[in-house]
Amino acid sequence: MDRLKILESFQWVGRDLYYLGLITSHAGNISLRCGEWIWITRTGSMLGRLGPDDVVETPLSAGESAHPMASMELPVHLAIYRATSAQAILHAHPPSAVALSLIDDTIVPADSEGRYILGKVPVIVASNVVASQEVADHASSLLQAHRAVLVRGHGSFAAGGSLEEAFGITTTLEASAKILLLAKGAGWRPSQ
């Protein structure tokens, strides 16, 4: 895949994440595996308005130096790629899902689509939630068996075979979290 196609893919995903309220103006990050390299948004970029300088290439190998402008969450992305078959990763801050992460240790969707697509979504509890080795270790391990994880009070990491798949997982997570919050607020409790 050439650089222009990669940029265009990142642009539509970033724009839609922003328009759907799944990130704030300068939050979140996107990456895509291309062989032994990954493309990732630069640190501090506006995902809703990505330009050519906002997506950088960096090696996947542990022995090589990372691009100096790569997202601060690069260690988490690298750990996930090294431990899984993921081809794309989205890190977002979906508000309803983040709210649930504050009260639940595992998100179990109440809706059929959420159960089918997500199964269960584990919540990572870490002392440092941003760009930490602790999150990298937990996320890379958990994403071997799950499609998404939440970092308590911070955000989600979704891993997929493509950017479109990771985007779909992220939007399903937020839709399921909204339904779950509404159901819990109305007094619904899961059956045992």
C-alpha positions in Angstrom: 0.0 0.0 0.0 1.5 3.4 -0.9 1.8 6.4 1.3 -1.1 8.3 -0.3 -3.5 5.4 0.2 -2.4 5.0 3.8 -2.9 8.7 4.4 -6.4 8.6 2.8 -7.3 5.6 5.0 -6.1 7.4 8.1 -7.9 10.5 7.2 -11.4 8.9 6.8 -11.0 6.9 10.0 -9.7 10.0 12.0 -12.4 12.2 10.6 -15.1 9.8 11.5 -13.7 9.1 15.0 -13.8 12.8 15.6 -17.3 13.4 14.1 -18.7 10.6 16.1 -17.3 12.0 19.3 -15.0 9.0 20.0 -12.0 11.3 20.4 -11.4 15.0 21.2 -9.5 17.3 18.9 -6.0 16.1 19.7 -6.6 12.7 21.2 -6.4 9.1 20.1 -4.1 7.5 17.5 -4.2 5.1 14.5 -1.7 2.6 13.2 -1.4 0.2 10.4 1.1 -2.7 10.0 2.9 -3.0 6.7 5.3 -5.9 6.9 8.1 -5.1 9.4 7.0 -1.4 9.6 4.0 0.4 11.0 2.4 3.7 10.0 1.2 5.6 13.0 -0.2 9.1 13.6 2.3 11.5 15.0 2.1 12.7 18.6 -0.3 15.6 19.1 -1.9 15.3 15.7 -5.6 16.2 15.1 -7.1 12.9 13.9 -10.1 14.8 12.4 -7.7 16.9 10.1 -4.8 14.7 9.3 -2.3 16.0 6.8 0.7 14.4 5.0 3.1 15.1 7.9 0.7 13.6 10.5 1.4 10.0 9.6 4.9 8.6 10.1 6.5 5.2 9.4 8.5 3.5 12.2 10.0 0.0 12.5 8.2 -2.8 14.2 11.5 -4.4 15.3 12.5 -4.0 18.9 16.1 -3.3 18.0 15.5 -0.3 15.8 14.9 3.3 16.8 11.4 4.6 16.6 10.4 7.7 14.6 10.8 10.7 16.9 7.4 12.1 16.1 5.4 8.8 16.5 2.4 8.9 18.8 3.3 8.7 22.5 1.2 5.5 22.6 3.7 3.8 20.1 4.9 1.3 22.8 1.4 0.0 23.3 0.8 -0.4 19.5 4.2 -2.1 19.0 3.5 -4.6 21.9 0.1 -5.4 20.4 1.5 -6.0 16.9 4.3 -8.2 18.3 1.9 -10.3 20.3 -1.0 -10.6 17.9 -1.9 -10.9 14.2 -3.5 -7.5 14.2 -2.9 -5.4 11.0 -4.5 -2.2 12.4 -5.0 -0.6 15.8 -7.2 2.2 16.9 -6.9 4.0 20.2 -9.9 6.1 21.0 -11.6 7.7 24.0 -15.3 6.6 23.6 -17.1 8.5 26.4 -19.7 5.9 27.3 -17.2 3.0 27.3 -14.8 5.1 29.3 -17.6 5.8 31.8 -18.3 2.1 32.2 -14.6 1.4 32.6 -14.8 3.4 35.9 -17.4 1.0 37.4 -16.9 -2.4 35.7 -13.9 -4.7 35.5 -15.3 -6.3 32.3 -17.8 -4.8 29.8 -20.3 -7.4 28.8 -22.7 -6.0 26.2 -26.4 -6.3 26.8 -27.2 -5.9 23.1 -27.0 -8.8 20.6 -24.7 -7.0 18.1 -22.3 -6.1 20.9 -22.2 -9.6 22.3 -21.6 -11.0 18.7 -18.9 -8.6 17.7 -17.2 -7.9 21.0 -17.9 -10.8 23.3 -16.5 -9.4 26.5 -14.2 -6.4 26.8 -11.7 -6.5 29.6 -10.8 -3.3 31.6 -7.1 -2.7 32.3 -6.4 -1.1 35.6 -2.9 0.5 35.6 -1.1 3.0 37.8 0.0 5.0 34.7 -2.7 4.8 32.0 -1.0 6.8 29.2 1.7 5.2 27.0 3.0 2.9 29.8 4.7 -0.4 29.6 2.1 -1.7 32.1 -0.7 -0.9 29.6 1.4 -2.3 26.7 1.9 -5.6 28.6 -1.8 -6.0 29.6 -3.2 -4.9 26.2 -0.9 -7.1 24.1 -1.8 -10.1 26.3 -5.6 -9.5 26.4 -5.9 -8.7 22.7 -4.8 -12.2 21.9 -8.2 -13.4 23.0 -10.4 -10.2 22.7 -11.1 -7.7 19.9 -10.9 -4.6 22.2 -9.7 -3.6 25.6 -10.5 -0.6 27.8 -8.0 1.2 30.0 -9.8 2.4 33.1 -10.7 6.1 32.9 -8.6 6.5 29.7 -9.8 4.8 26.4 -10.0 1.8 24.2 -7.6 -0.1 22.0 -9.2 -2.1 19.2 -7.2 -4.5 17.0 -8.4 -5.7 13.6 -7.3 -7.1 10.3 -7.9 -3.7 8.7 -8.5 -0.1 9.7 -12.2 -0.6 8.8 -12.5 -3.6 11.1 -10.8 -1.8 14.0 -13.1 1.2 13.4 -16.1 -1.1 13.4 -15.0 -2.6 16.7 -14.5 0.8 18.2 -18.0 2.1 17.1 -19.6 -1.1 18.3 -18.0 -0.8 21.7 -19.3 2.8 22.1 -22.8 1.9 20.9 -22.9 -1.2 23.2 -21.7 1.0 26.1 -24.4 3.5 25.5 -27.1 0.8 25.5 -25.6 -0.8 28.7 -25.6 2.6 30.5 -29.2 3.3 29.5 -30.3 -0.2 30.5 -28.5 0.0 33.9 -29.9 3.5 34.5 -33.4 2.1 33.9 -32.8 -0.6 36.5 -31.9 -3.5 34.2 -29.6 -6.2 35.7 -28.1 -9.1 33.7 -29.6 -12.5 34.4 -27.3 -14.9 36.1 
